[in-house]
Amino acid sequence: MNRDQRSITRRVAAALVATGTCGTLIVSPLTAPNAAARGHDTSSATVPAEGRHGGGETPRGANGSRHPCASARARCDGEIRVPLDWSDPASERITVAFAWLPRKDVSRPAAGTVLANPGGPAPALPAVPSLTEALGPVLDRHDLLVVEPRGLGRSSPLLCPGLDLERQESVGACAAHLGPRVRFFTADQAVADMDAVRAALGVPKVTFYGISYGTLFAQAYATRHPDRLSAVMLDSIVPTDPDGYVTRPIRSGAHLLDVACAPSRACRRLPGTPADALARLVRHLREHPDPGLRLPSLGHLTNNLYLPMVGRELNAAVAAYLDGDPLPLRRLARVIDAAPRAPLRGAELAGLISYTCADSAFPFERGATPDERRRRLERHYDTERPFSPFTVADLRASSSQRPIFGMQDICVGWPTPRSSPPVPPGAVYPRVPVLALGGDFDGTTTGEAAAVTRRFPVSVFSRVRAGGHGPTVSTPVNTCARGAMRAFITDPYASGGGAGCDEATYRALGSFPRTVAQVPPARGTGLTGEERRVVAAALATVADAAARRDPLRSPYWQETTEAGLRGGLLTFDDGTGGTGGGTGGAVTITLRDVRFTGGLSVDGEARLGGGDATARLTVTGAGGSHALELRWEAFRARDDIAVSGTVAGRPFTATVPVH
């Protein structure tokens, strides 16, 4: 259960969309111009391919002609035709599509060209709007080139009708349907296509901006076409091994429990280590199954610690469950179980399988039969226990089908007869400026990402604290990471890579108090002894509600109503500005008899505007009823929350420790 599984279910289906074509340049022995206009500058031409595409300049066409898009003054969508096998001049020709976006300021020469790939592996052209938004002012002086990887989208797509990644026989049937030519739909061939497009446009050098799987294309391009590179920008590295293949660690996300906990004073006070607590809970649930907390649900939670709600609550919820309070963990499990799942079906997913299976190293030999691969994979699961503290049996969602724990399970039935390492073994990495960004909660650890970055002689790795995957294109925007990327591409020698970015919006909880007496009291002026507890418990209640609208939350948390932890009802109104997509609009939260701790109920209304939060509450408990007004900063990663307001009309200022 690694990040591959999450990536498939969350991103790939949305990325695989079709686009139109505007201009074509055909790499063949003939010349036959053609054009079709659809709102962009469009043109086409035909040029010959002269043998193998190596480290030198690719011929641009008959008499040195360039693709007509090279002279475009607005976006131009084009195509070229390239060899299926770049090592064989006589091989079949396939179509590769691209988008060329000239710089906004065409009155001056370009400061450079950005060759961008958004990852996946998925069609790249649908991501052009998000890439242009991310690059922003960089495109005032820089041209942008986006090449659709072969086998995807508009570039000779691989299609298998009826393909279902959850059925192994479907994967094998797809490979048989596509035949032996599919072995050339790989990263080593795709970057040769990208360089052919570069040459066809007459671009001398590029800055490669790769995101996620795009960082693999960047590594392959850098080591195979080093003379055509000015700089490299890597966002969320996909690592490669010494043989040049993608390394895909098969593991659960349990190691990230400590990443979430370590910055928090309250969480660090929990007994033992996060890993030990999780292991105890897994053993308990094996012996005492809980219908409200299935082991697959718990495994899914550990693989989603990048979500603020999960990172904030999971350690404390595990500790509470072990202490006899199952409600916090069952609440998380209900939401994660109800999260939408993209179906792992679709003819266009054949391209994703082709790249991932051929570009990666797995716990089985590339030339092994599917049966032998399955045996070796099962042996790996049994002996290495990569999902520890879970076993494969713990994580099986049902007995009716074999669960998919990652691409290794899908690739069991996909033949990989050709040696096709994306990075040539023993490759020399070019001496060009490199900036790499990696988040604490990415599937690749910051240590693994930094090790890949160091292969480049002139490089900086910058950690994004509490960051997830793809911080330069994330939603909502990580302005720090995006700013570092823009500064680097604008001037790779001057930016220095920045001082690191921090995306944290919370401190992980250490407990879920069951009574008001267990709530750490507020410290400050203007409060009686009883009121210190009341203010702290009220703030904990409304902060728990506000956390459901963390600006970095995923679509998992889109409910307009939710039950209070121990009773009552929360109602969310995201308003016209809305934070449903996650960026700082006004949110109103209505609380009706909400009980976060036992013995105290809260009614009223809270408003969130960016990081500013206010609440008007009536708090009722054994000591009577209290009218409170609270003001504090939400979504700040601090161990103590500064709060001010009134109790029964009397002003106070205080700090409340994160419990």
HUVEN-V106749 format. One record per pair of residues at least 6 apart in sequence whose C-alpha atoms are under 8 Angstrom apart, sorted by sequence separation. I is the first residue (numbers start at 1). GAP is how many residues later the second one is. D is the distance in Angstrom with one decimal. If there is no record, write none. Layout:
BEGIN
i;gap;d
I;GAP;D
I;GAP;D
END
This chain:
BEGIN
i;gap;d
36;6;6.3
37;6;7.7
60;6;5.4
83;6;6.8
85;6;5.9
118;6;6.1
148;6;6.9
149;6;6.4
150;6;6.0
151;6;3.9
152;6;6.5
164;6;5.8
165;6;6.3
198;6;7.7
209;6;7.7
210;6;7.6
240;6;4.2
241;6;5.8
261;6;5.4
262;6;6.2
304;6;6.7
305;6;4.7
320;6;6.5
321;6;7.6
380;6;8.0
381;6;8.0
385;6;6.7
396;6;7.5
397;6;6.7
404;6;7.1
438;6;8.0
439;6;7.8
440;6;6.2
453;6;6.4
454;6;7.8
471;6;7.5
472;6;6.4
488;6;7.5
513;6;5.9
563;6;4.6
564;6;6.3
574;6;6.4
578;6;7.6
579;6;5.2
595;6;4.7
607;6;5.7
608;6;6.8
619;6;5.6
620;6;6.4
645;6;5.5
646;6;5.7
35;7;6.3
36;7;6.7
60;7;7.5
69;7;5.6
83;7;7.7
84;7;5.9
85;7;7.6
103;7;6.9
117;7;6.3
132;7;7.5
148;7;5.9
150;7;6.8
151;7;4.8
163;7;5.6
164;7;7.0
175;7;7.6
210;7;7.1
222;7;6.7
239;7;5.7
240;7;5.2
261;7;6.3
304;7;8.0
321;7;7.7
396;7;5.8
438;7;7.8
439;7;6.7
453;7;7.1
454;7;8.0
464;7;7.9
471;7;5.9
472;7;7.9
488;7;5.2
562;7;6.0
563;7;5.9
578;7;4.9
579;7;7.1
594;7;5.3
595;7;6.4
606;7;7.1
607;7;5.4
618;7;6.8
619;7;5.1
644;7;7.5
645;7;5.6
35;8;4.6
69;8;7.5
83;8;5.8
84;8;5.4
162;8;7.6
163;8;6.6
210;8;5.9
238;8;6.9
239;8;5.8
320;8;7.4
321;8;6.8
364;8;8.0
365;8;7.2
438;8;5.9
453;8;6.3
487;8;5.7
488;8;7.6
549;8;7.5
561;8;7.1
562;8;5.2
577;8;4.8
578;8;6.1
579;8;6.9
593;8;5.2
594;8;5.1
606;8;5.6
607;8;6.3
618;8;5.7
619;8;6.4
633;8;7.6
644;8;5.6
645;8;6.7
34;9;6.7
35;9;5.3
50;9;7.1
69;9;6.9
83;9;5.8
84;9;5.5
118;9;6.7
209;9;7.2
238;9;7.8
239;9;7.9
285;9;7.9
301;9;6.8
317;9;7.7
320;9;8.0
364;9;5.4
472;9;5.4
473;9;7.4
488;9;6.6
523;9;7.0
548;9;6.5
561;9;5.5
562;9;6.7
577;9;6.2
578;9;6.6
593;9;5.3
594;9;6.6
606;9;4.1
618;9;4.7
619;9;7.4
632;9;7.3
633;9;7.5
644;9;4.3
24;10;7.2
34;10;5.1
49;10;6.9
83;10;4.6
84;10;5.9
208;10;6.0
285;10;7.1
381;10;8.0
471;10;6.0
472;10;4.5
522;10;4.8
561;10;4.5
575;10;7.7
592;10;6.8
593;10;5.3
605;10;5.7
606;10;6.5
617;10;5.9
618;10;6.2
632;10;6.1
633;10;7.9
643;10;6.0
644;10;6.1
23;11;7.8
24;11;7.2
33;11;5.6
34;11;6.4
48;11;7.7
82;11;5.3
83;11;6.3
163;11;6.7
317;11;5.2
318;11;6.5
381;11;7.2
438;11;6.7
450;11;5.6
471;11;7.2
484;11;7.7
521;11;5.1
522;11;6.4
560;11;5.7
561;11;6.1
574;11;7.4
575;11;6.3
591;11;6.6
592;11;4.8
604;11;7.4
605;11;5.6
616;11;7.7
617;11;5.1
632;11;4.8
642;11;7.7
643;11;5.4
23;12;5.9
33;12;4.4
48;12;7.9
49;12;7.5
81;12;5.9
82;12;5.5
317;12;5.0
364;12;5.9
449;12;7.8
521;12;4.7
560;12;4.9
574;12;6.4
575;12;6.1
591;12;4.9
592;12;6.8
604;12;5.7
605;12;6.4
616;12;5.9
617;12;6.3
631;12;5.6
632;12;6.8
642;12;6.0
643;12;5.8
22;13;7.2
23;13;6.5
32;13;6.4
33;13;6.1
47;13;6.6
48;13;5.4
81;13;5.3
82;13;6.4
118;13;7.5
261;13;7.9
282;13;7.2
301;13;7.8
363;13;6.7
364;13;6.6
436;13;8.0
472;13;7.0
484;13;6.3
520;13;7.1
521;13;8.0
522;13;6.7
559;13;7.7
560;13;6.9
574;13;4.5
575;13;7.6
590;13;7.7
591;13;5.2
604;13;4.4
615;13;7.8
616;13;4.7
630;13;6.6
631;13;5.3
642;13;4.4
643;13;7.3
22;14;5.6
23;14;7.9
31;14;7.0
32;14;5.7
47;14;3.7
48;14;6.3
81;14;4.5
82;14;7.1
160;14;5.5
218;14;7.2
363;14;6.0
436;14;7.9
484;14;6.0
519;14;6.7
521;14;7.8
522;14;5.3
573;14;5.7
574;14;6.5
590;14;6.0
591;14;6.0
603;14;5.6
604;14;6.1
615;14;5.6
616;14;6.7
630;14;5.8
631;14;5.9
641;14;5.3
642;14;6.5
22;15;5.8
31;15;4.6
46;15;6.8
47;15;5.2
80;15;5.8
81;15;6.1
116;15;7.7
258;15;7.7
313;15;8.0
314;15;7.1
521;15;5.6
572;15;7.1
573;15;5.1
590;15;4.6
591;15;8.0
602;15;6.5
603;15;5.2
614;15;7.4
615;15;5.1
630;15;4.6
640;15;6.0
641;15;5.1
22;16;6.3
30;16;6.6
31;16;6.2
46;16;7.7
79;16;6.5
80;16;5.4
218;16;7.7
258;16;5.9
517;16;7.4
520;16;6.9
572;16;5.9
573;16;6.4
589;16;5.6
590;16;6.5
602;16;5.8
603;16;6.6
614;16;5.5
615;16;6.7
629;16;5.0
630;16;6.9
640;16;5.5
641;16;6.2
30;17;6.9
31;17;7.9
79;17;5.5
80;17;6.6
160;17;7.2
257;17;5.9
258;17;7.6
363;17;6.8
436;17;6.6
446;17;6.7
464;17;7.5
516;17;6.8
519;17;6.8
572;17;4.7
588;17;7.0
589;17;5.1
602;17;4.7
614;17;4.5
628;17;7.3
629;17;5.1
640;17;4.2
641;17;7.1
22;18;7.3
28;18;6.9
29;18;6.9
30;18;6.7
47;18;7.6
79;18;4.2
128;18;7.2
160;18;7.7
257;18;7.1
314;18;8.0
435;18;7.9
516;18;7.6
519;18;6.2
571;18;5.6
572;18;6.6
588;18;5.8
589;18;6.3
601;18;5.8
602;18;6.5
613;18;5.8
614;18;6.6
628;18;5.7
629;18;6.7
639;18;5.9
640;18;5.8
22;19;7.9
23;19;4.9
24;19;6.6
25;19;5.0
26;19;6.4
27;19;6.1
28;19;5.9
29;19;4.7
78;19;5.8
79;19;6.1
215;19;5.5
434;19;7.7
570;19;6.7
571;19;5.1
588;19;4.6
600;19;6.9
601;19;5.3
612;19;7.7
613;19;5.4
628;19;4.8
639;19;5.5
22;20;5.3
23;20;4.5
24;20;4.2
25;20;4.5
26;20;4.3
27;20;4.9
28;20;4.4
29;20;7.0
77;20;7.4
78;20;5.5
158;20;7.5
215;20;6.9
255;20;7.0
481;20;6.2
570;20;5.7
571;20;6.7
587;20;5.6
588;20;6.5
600;20;5.6
601;20;6.5
612;20;6.4
613;20;5.7
627;20;5.9
628;20;6.4
638;20;8.0
22;21;7.0
23;21;4.8
24;21;6.2
25;21;4.9
26;21;5.8
27;21;4.9
28;21;5.8
77;21;5.8
78;21;6.3
125;21;6.6
208;21;7.4
215;21;7.3
216;21;7.4
254;21;6.6
480;21;5.7
516;21;6.4
570;21;5.0
586;21;7.0
587;21;5.0
600;21;4.5
612;21;4.9
613;21;5.9
626;21;6.9
627;21;5.1
628;21;7.8
24;22;7.8
25;22;6.8
26;22;7.6
27;22;5.3
45;22;6.3
77;22;4.4
78;22;7.8
124;22;6.8
125;22;7.2
205;22;7.7
206;22;6.3
207;22;6.0
210;22;7.9
215;22;5.6
216;22;5.8
310;22;7.3
434;22;7.0
480;22;7.8
558;22;6.6
569;22;6.1
570;22;6.6
586;22;5.6
587;22;6.6
599;22;5.7
600;22;7.4
611;22;5.4
612;22;6.1
626;22;6.5
627;22;7.8
44;23;6.7
45;23;6.9
76;23;5.8
77;23;6.2
124;23;6.7
125;23;6.0
205;23;4.5
206;23;5.1
207;23;5.2
208;23;6.5
209;23;6.1
210;23;6.3
211;23;6.2
212;23;6.2
215;23;6.1
216;23;7.4
436;23;7.8
438;23;7.6
440;23;7.2
568;23;7.6
569;23;5.3
585;23;7.8
586;23;4.5
599;23;6.7
611;23;4.9
43;24;8.0
44;24;5.9
75;24;6.9
76;24;5.2
124;24;5.1
204;24;6.5
205;24;5.1
206;24;5.5
207;24;4.7
208;24;4.9
209;24;4.7
210;24;5.2
211;24;4.7
212;24;5.0
213;24;7.6
216;24;7.9
254;24;7.9
432;24;7.6
434;24;6.2
435;24;5.8
436;24;6.3
437;24;6.0
438;24;6.6
439;24;5.9
440;24;6.4
568;24;5.6
569;24;6.7
570;24;7.2
585;24;5.9
586;24;7.0
611;24;6.1
43;25;5.4
44;25;7.9
75;25;5.7
76;25;6.5
123;25;5.9
124;25;7.1
205;25;5.9
206;25;7.2
207;25;5.6
208;25;6.1
209;25;6.2
210;25;6.2
211;25;6.1
212;25;5.8
213;25;6.1
431;25;6.6
432;25;7.6
433;25;5.2
434;25;4.4
435;25;5.0
436;25;4.8
437;25;5.0
438;25;5.2
439;25;4.5
440;25;5.6
441;25;6.3
442;25;7.2
478;25;7.2
545;25;7.2
555;25;7.8
568;25;4.6
569;25;5.8
584;25;6.1
585;25;6.2
611;25;7.7
42;26;7.5
43;26;6.6
75;26;4.4
99;26;6.9
123;26;6.8
191;26;6.5
207;26;7.4
209;26;7.9
211;26;7.5
212;26;6.1
429;26;6.5
430;26;6.5
431;26;5.5
432;26;6.0
433;26;5.8
434;26;6.3
435;26;6.0
436;26;6.1
437;26;5.9
438;26;5.7
439;26;6.1
440;26;5.1
441;26;5.8
442;26;4.8
443;26;7.6
555;26;7.7
567;26;7.2
568;26;4.0
584;26;4.0
608;26;7.8
42;27;6.8
74;27;6.2
75;27;6.5
98;27;7.1
122;27;7.9
190;27;8.0
429;27;5.4
430;27;7.2
431;27;5.9
432;27;8.0
435;27;7.5
437;27;6.7
439;27;6.3
440;27;5.4
441;27;4.7
442;27;5.1
567;27;5.6
568;27;6.2
583;27;7.5
584;27;7.4
41;28;7.3
74;28;6.0
114;28;6.7
116;28;7.3
125;28;7.8
429;28;7.2
439;28;4.0
440;28;6.5
441;28;7.3
551;28;6.8
566;28;7.5
567;28;5.2
73;29;6.0
112;29;7.4
113;29;5.3
114;29;6.2
115;29;6.2
116;29;6.4
117;29;6.5
123;29;5.2
124;29;7.7
187;29;7.8
191;29;6.8
192;29;7.8
438;29;7.5
439;29;4.9
553;29;6.8
565;29;7.8
566;29;5.1
567;29;7.5
42;30;7.9
70;30;7.9
72;30;7.1
111;30;5.4
112;30;5.0
113;30;4.6
114;30;4.9
115;30;4.8
116;30;5.4
117;30;7.4
122;30;6.3
123;30;4.9
187;30;6.3
191;30;5.6
195;30;7.7
216;30;7.8
438;30;7.9
439;30;6.4
549;30;7.2
552;30;6.0
564;30;5.2
565;30;6.5
566;30;5.6
31;31;7.7
41;31;5.9
69;31;6.8
110;31;5.4
111;31;5.3
112;31;6.4
113;31;5.7
114;31;6.0
115;31;5.9
116;31;7.8
122;31;7.6
123;31;7.8
301;31;7.9
438;31;7.6
551;31;4.4
552;31;7.9
563;31;7.9
564;31;6.0
565;31;5.3
566;31;6.8
41;32;7.3
109;32;7.9
110;32;5.5
113;32;7.0
115;32;7.9
188;32;6.5
301;32;7.3
439;32;7.4
550;32;7.4
551;32;5.5
564;32;6.4
566;32;7.1
41;33;6.1
49;33;7.4
53;33;6.2
73;33;7.5
108;33;8.0
110;33;6.6
187;33;7.1
438;33;7.9
549;33;7.7
551;33;6.4
27;34;7.5
40;34;6.5
41;34;6.2
42;34;5.7
44;34;7.2
52;34;5.7
53;34;7.5
151;34;6.2
437;34;7.9
40;35;5.5
41;35;4.9
42;35;6.7
43;35;7.4
44;35;7.8
52;35;5.4
104;35;6.4
105;35;5.5
106;35;7.8
150;35;6.3
298;35;6.9
301;35;7.0
374;35;8.0
462;35;6.8
465;35;7.7
467;35;7.2
40;36;5.4
41;36;7.6
42;36;7.2
51;36;8.0
52;36;6.6
103;36;5.3
104;36;4.6
105;36;5.9
293;36;7.5
297;36;5.9
300;36;7.4
460;36;7.7
461;36;7.7
462;36;7.5
464;36;6.0
465;36;6.1
466;36;6.5
467;36;5.4
40;37;7.1
51;37;7.2
52;37;5.9
103;37;5.3
104;37;6.6
281;37;7.1
293;37;5.7
460;37;6.2
462;37;7.4
463;37;5.6
464;37;4.7
465;37;4.5
466;37;5.3
467;37;7.2
51;38;4.6
103;38;5.3
292;38;5.7
374;38;6.2
462;38;5.3
463;38;6.8
464;38;5.6
465;38;5.8
466;38;5.0
50;39;7.2
103;39;5.1
297;39;7.1
373;39;5.7
462;39;7.8
464;39;6.8
465;39;6.7
49;40;7.7
102;40;7.4
103;40;4.6
150;40;6.1
278;40;6.7
281;40;7.9
293;40;6.2
297;40;6.5
102;41;4.6
103;41;7.3
149;41;5.7
274;41;6.6
277;41;7.0
281;41;6.6
292;41;7.5
25;42;6.1
101;42;5.8
102;42;6.4
277;42;6.9
292;42;7.7
370;42;5.4
100;43;7.5
101;43;5.0
150;43;7.9
370;43;5.1
546;43;7.6
100;44;6.0
101;44;6.4
149;44;7.9
369;44;8.0
370;44;7.7
437;44;7.6
545;44;7.5
23;45;7.9
100;45;4.9
149;45;7.9
257;45;7.4
260;45;7.6
505;45;7.5
23;46;7.5
99;46;5.9
100;46;6.7
256;46;7.7
362;46;6.3
98;47;7.2
99;47;5.2
147;47;6.1
252;47;7.4
505;47;7.9
98;48;5.6
99;48;6.5
254;48;5.5
257;48;7.3
267;48;7.3
367;48;7.5
98;49;4.2
253;49;5.0
254;49;7.3
256;49;6.8
267;49;7.1
270;49;7.7
366;49;7.6
367;49;6.6
97;50;6.2
98;50;5.6
147;50;7.7
252;50;7.0
253;50;4.6
357;50;7.5
366;50;5.8
367;50;6.0
435;50;7.9
96;51;7.5
97;51;5.4
252;51;6.3
253;51;7.5
260;51;5.5
356;51;7.4
357;51;7.9
366;51;6.8
96;52;6.5
97;52;8.0
253;52;7.5
260;52;7.2
544;52;7.9
23;53;7.2
25;53;7.0
26;53;7.2
27;53;6.0
28;53;7.1
96;53;7.1
435;53;7.3
541;53;7.7
22;54;7.0
23;54;5.6
24;54;4.8
25;54;5.3
26;54;4.7
27;54;4.5
28;54;7.9
96;54;6.0
257;54;7.4
261;54;7.1
357;54;5.3
541;54;7.2
22;55;4.9
23;55;3.7
24;55;4.0
25;55;4.2
26;55;4.5
27;55;5.5
95;55;7.6
356;55;8.0
541;55;5.2
21;56;6.0
22;56;5.5
23;56;5.8
24;56;5.7
25;56;6.6
26;56;7.6
540;56;7.5
541;56;7.7
21;57;6.4
22;57;8.0
97;57;5.9
257;57;7.8
353;57;7.8
357;57;6.8
21;58;7.7
96;58;7.2
97;58;5.2
257;58;6.7
353;58;7.3
358;58;5.6
434;58;7.7
96;59;4.4
357;59;7.2
433;59;6.0
95;60;5.4
96;60;6.7
354;60;7.8
433;60;6.8
537;60;7.4
94;61;7.8
95;61;5.4
353;61;7.9
359;61;6.7
360;61;8.0
541;61;7.5
94;62;6.1
358;62;6.8
359;62;6.1
435;62;6.1
546;62;7.6
359;63;6.2
538;64;7.0
542;64;7.3
28;65;7.7
27;66;7.7
26;69;7.9
542;73;7.9
476;75;7.1
21;76;7.6
476;76;6.4
475;77;7.5
516;81;6.2
538;81;6.9
515;82;5.2
516;82;6.8
514;83;5.0
515;83;4.8
516;83;6.8
513;84;5.9
514;84;5.4
515;84;6.3
516;84;7.1
551;84;7.9
512;85;7.7
534;85;7.6
550;85;6.7
546;88;7.6
547;88;7.7
113;90;7.5
115;91;6.0
119;91;7.1
299;91;7.4
539;91;7.8
543;91;7.6
113;92;7.1
114;92;5.6
115;92;5.9
116;92;5.9
117;92;6.5
118;92;6.2
119;92;5.4
120;92;7.1
121;92;5.9
112;93;7.6
113;93;5.0
114;93;4.8
115;93;4.8
116;93;4.6
117;93;5.1
118;93;5.0
119;93;5.0
120;93;5.5
121;93;7.6
535;93;7.8
112;94;6.7
113;94;6.2
114;94;5.9
115;94;6.1
116;94;5.8
117;94;6.4
118;94;7.0
119;94;4.1
120;94;7.5
112;95;7.4
114;95;6.6
118;95;7.4
119;95;4.3
118;96;5.6
119;96;7.5
299;96;6.9
84;97;7.8
96;97;7.2
117;97;4.9
116;98;7.7
296;98;6.5
85;99;6.3
98;99;7.8
295;99;5.8
296;99;4.5
84;100;6.5
117;100;7.7
295;100;6.2
296;100;6.7
296;101;6.2
86;103;6.8
85;104;7.2
15;105;7.8
476;105;7.3
16;106;6.1
17;106;7.2
19;106;7.2
86;106;7.4
475;106;7.6
476;106;5.7
15;107;6.2
16;107;5.9
19;107;6.9
282;107;7.0
475;107;7.2
476;107;5.6
12;108;6.4
15;108;6.6
18;108;7.6
282;108;7.0
286;108;7.9
11;109;7.7
17;109;6.8
12;110;6.7
279;110;5.3
15;111;7.2
82;111;6.9
278;111;7.4
279;111;8.0
15;112;7.8
248;112;7.2
246;113;6.0
247;113;6.2
248;113;7.0
82;114;8.0
245;114;5.6
246;114;4.3
247;114;5.8
248;114;7.2
245;115;5.0
246;115;5.9
247;115;7.6
245;116;5.7
531;116;8.0
80;117;7.1
527;120;7.9
536;120;6.0
526;124;7.3
526;125;6.4
527;125;6.5
526;126;4.5
525;127;5.7
526;127;6.9
524;128;7.4
525;128;5.7
506;129;5.7
507;129;7.9
524;129;5.7
525;129;6.4
505;130;4.4
506;130;5.7
507;130;5.1
524;130;4.0
70;131;4.9
505;131;5.0
506;131;4.2
507;131;6.0
523;131;5.2
524;131;6.4
69;132;6.9
70;132;7.0
504;132;7.3
505;132;5.1
506;132;7.0
507;132;6.4
522;132;6.1
523;132;5.3
21;133;7.7
67;133;5.4
68;133;7.9
504;133;5.8
522;133;5.6
523;133;6.5
19;134;7.0
20;134;7.6
66;134;5.2
67;134;5.5
252;134;7.0
254;134;7.9
522;134;4.6
18;135;5.6
19;135;6.6
65;135;8.0
66;135;5.6
251;135;4.7
252;135;4.7
306;135;5.1
521;135;6.7
522;135;7.2
17;136;6.7
18;136;6.8
66;136;6.4
250;136;5.8
251;136;4.8
252;136;6.9
305;136;6.9
306;136;7.4
520;136;7.4
521;136;7.8
16;137;6.9
58;137;7.9
250;137;7.3
251;137;7.5
520;137;6.6
58;138;6.1
53;139;7.1
60;139;6.0
61;139;7.4
520;139;6.4
59;140;7.2
60;140;4.6
519;140;6.8
58;141;5.7
59;141;7.4
60;141;7.6
57;142;6.7
58;142;7.6
60;142;7.5
53;143;8.0
513;146;7.9
512;147;7.5
510;148;7.8
511;148;5.8
509;149;6.6
510;149;5.7
509;150;6.0
507;151;7.4
250;156;7.6
306;160;7.6
306;161;7.4
306;162;5.6
185;166;7.6
186;168;6.8
187;168;6.6
55;169;7.1
185;169;6.2
186;169;4.9
55;170;5.7
185;170;6.3
55;171;7.9
183;171;7.5
55;172;7.4
182;172;7.0
186;172;6.4
187;172;6.7
186;173;6.5
183;175;7.5
174;176;7.3
245;176;5.0
246;176;7.9
244;177;4.9
245;177;6.0
166;178;6.6
243;178;6.9
244;178;5.8
245;178;6.8
165;179;5.4
166;179;7.9
244;179;4.4
164;180;6.0
165;180;6.1
243;180;7.7
244;180;5.6
164;181;4.3
243;181;7.3
244;181;5.3
259;181;7.2
163;182;5.7
164;182;6.6
243;182;4.9
259;182;7.8
162;183;7.3
163;183;5.5
240;183;7.7
242;183;6.4
243;183;7.7
162;184;6.5
163;184;5.3
242;184;7.3
328;184;7.4
161;185;7.0
162;185;6.1
256;185;6.9
160;186;7.7
161;186;4.6
163;186;7.4
160;187;4.3
163;187;7.5
159;188;4.8
160;188;6.7
158;189;8.0
159;189;5.0
160;189;7.8
158;190;6.4
159;190;7.3
160;190;6.2
157;191;7.3
159;191;5.8
320;191;6.8
158;192;5.7
159;192;7.4
316;192;7.8
319;192;7.4
320;192;6.7
158;193;5.3
315;193;7.6
316;193;5.6
157;194;7.0
312;194;6.5
315;194;7.3
316;194;4.8
317;194;7.3
153;195;8.0
312;195;6.4
313;195;6.2
315;195;7.1
316;195;4.9
317;195;7.2
152;196;7.3
312;196;4.1
313;196;5.8
316;196;6.8
308;197;7.4
311;197;6.5
312;197;5.9
308;198;7.4
152;199;5.7
224;199;7.4
237;199;7.5
151;200;5.3
152;200;7.9
223;200;6.4
224;200;7.5
232;200;7.4
234;200;7.6
236;200;7.4
237;200;7.8
223;201;7.2
231;201;5.3
232;201;6.4
233;201;5.9
234;201;6.2
235;201;5.8
236;201;6.0
237;201;7.0
220;202;5.2
230;202;6.2
231;202;5.0
232;202;4.7
233;202;5.1
234;202;4.5
235;202;5.0
236;202;5.0
219;203;7.8
220;203;4.9
226;203;7.7
229;203;7.4
230;203;7.5
231;203;5.9
232;203;6.6
233;203;6.0
234;203;6.3
235;203;6.5
236;203;7.2
219;204;6.6
220;204;7.9
223;204;6.1
226;204;5.7
217;205;7.6
223;205;6.4
239;205;7.6
216;206;7.4
223;206;5.6
236;206;7.2
238;206;7.0
260;206;7.8
222;207;6.8
223;207;6.9
237;207;6.9
222;208;6.6
236;208;7.5
239;209;7.2
239;210;6.8
238;211;7.7
237;212;5.7
240;212;7.5
236;213;7.6
239;213;6.3
237;215;7.9
339;216;7.9
340;216;7.3
339;217;5.1
338;218;7.8
336;220;6.9
335;221;6.9
335;222;7.5
122;229;7.6
121;230;7.8
122;230;6.5
121;231;5.5
120;232;7.5
188;232;6.6
183;233;6.6
188;233;6.9
236;233;6.0
121;234;7.0
183;234;7.2
186;234;7.2
188;234;4.8
236;234;5.6
331;234;7.4
121;235;7.6
183;235;6.4
187;235;5.4
188;235;7.4
235;235;5.8
236;235;7.8
166;236;7.8
186;236;7.7
235;236;7.1
166;237;7.4
235;237;6.9
328;237;6.8
166;238;6.7
309;238;6.8
327;238;6.9
171;239;7.2
175;239;6.2
309;239;7.1
327;239;7.6
175;240;7.2
270;240;6.4
172;241;5.0
267;241;6.0
269;241;7.1
309;241;7.7
168;242;6.8
171;242;6.1
172;242;6.0
266;242;7.4
267;242;5.6
268;242;7.4
308;242;7.0
171;243;6.7
264;243;5.2
266;243;6.1
267;243;4.0
166;244;7.6
168;244;7.9
169;244;7.6
263;244;6.9
264;244;5.6
266;244;4.6
267;244;7.8
308;244;6.6
309;244;7.1
165;245;6.4
168;245;6.5
263;245;7.8
264;245;7.4
266;245;7.7
307;245;7.4
308;245;6.0
261;246;7.9
307;246;5.9
2;247;7.3
261;247;5.7
307;247;6.7
2;248;5.9
260;248;6.4
1;249;6.9
2;249;5.5
1;250;6.0
2;250;5.7
1;251;5.2
2;251;6.9
1;252;7.7
233;252;7.1
233;255;7.7
233;256;7.3
212;257;7.6
212;258;6.6
231;258;7.7
211;259;6.3
231;261;6.9
207;282;7.3
6;297;7.9
1;298;7.9
1;299;8.0
3;300;7.2
2;301;7.0
1;302;7.1
13;329;6.5
13;330;7.6
10;331;7.0
13;331;7.8
9;332;5.8
10;332;6.2
16;332;7.1
9;333;4.9
8;334;8.0
9;334;6.9
9;335;6.8
8;336;7.4
134;338;6.7
134;339;6.0
131;342;7.5
130;343;7.3
135;347;7.9
134;348;6.8
138;348;6.2
137;349;7.8
135;350;8.0
136;350;7.8
135;351;6.2
138;351;7.2
138;352;6.1
266;373;7.5
265;374;6.3
264;375;6.5
1;386;6.8
266;392;6.4
266;393;5.9
5;399;7.5
5;400;6.2
5;401;4.8
4;402;5.4
5;402;7.0
2;403;7.0
3;403;7.7
4;403;6.3
1;404;4.5
2;404;6.2
1;405;5.9
3;439;8.0
3;440;5.2
2;441;7.0
END
